[in-house]
Amino acid sequence: MGATENDVALFIAYSKHYLYKDCLRILLHNHCPIITITSSSTGILYKYSNYHIFLHFRPPSSVGHKHTIKILIYH
């Protein structure tokens, strides 16, 4: 039994998106919606995901000393 169009797949990826190729093939064949949380807008996960949540990290500045996370959601 595998994922179906009634399910959803969620990928949280930092790098090496190519490792998910076999999993993506099954999900796409079964018409399962795919959501990816990543900091990269390139690669196989971006190409085949239905929804994208991008995390943009900005290192702390010398003035504020705080990390900034920017979240962008695309369909």
PyMOL commands that set and color helices and strands:
alter all, ss='L'
color gray80, all
select helices_A, chain A and resi 17-29+44-48
alter helices_A, ss='H'
color red, helices_A
select strands_A, chain A and resi 9-12+34-38+51-58+68-74
alter strands_A, ss='S'
color yellow, strands_A
deselect
rebuild
show_as cartoon
